[in-house]
């Protein structure tokens, strides 16, 4: 079963960061030109949570981020 909810800072871990290094994931995205790290991603999620105009969703299956 797939689940969807707002992504929280506690959800961001090294596996989440590594997902952005997968060339198949970012192939059609401007993210392919960026470097990601744990601190930066936690900060990004925190900023999204504090911005009433943004929602960042987590799609997962049994706590595993969908790739």
Buried (B, 14 or more C-beta within 10 A) or exposed (E): EEEEEEBEBEBBEEEBBEBBEEEEBBEEEEEEEEEBEEEEBBEBBEEBBEEEEEEBEBEBEEEEBEE
